[in-house]
């Protein structure tokens, strides 16, 4: 029973490995594009580096879990951007339905709790993960092109500057 459930859950989350980030498609990036899973992995490693260099008053385990869950709503909804022609309210509704389904089906109530916390951005951990989410997008845009980097940085300059400061060497 447990192995079967784990296999089913793996099949669900593995969809994030092939879900290309819409911003890169819309940005005209040709060839290999980053997936949601790669984005999440990059955020996790960046958070590990930041925590190794800084004594932040954050619940690190909660941050890591929130990073892991923050994209799962896109399994059913897809990667919806502000330019996808779908309202923020509809995006939220679609992603919430997916996270609720997964949380109930696989008996992981914390998935829904942390996803909601991330969406509300009221706690220090949620604010940190949100900033890291935007920072990662900016850095990935820079890998693809200078124009995309400049555009993303204009839109998320506060998050970029905050994370850049945390990533400086603290010698």
Secondary structure by P-SEA (a helix, b strand, c coil): caaaaaaaaaaaaccccccccaaaaaaccccccccaaaaaaaaaaaaaaaaaccccccaaaaaaaaaacccccccccccccccccccaaaaaaaaaaaaaaaaaaaccaaaaaaaaaaaacccaaaaaaaaaaaaaaaaaaaaacaaaaaaaaaacaaaaaaaaaaacccc
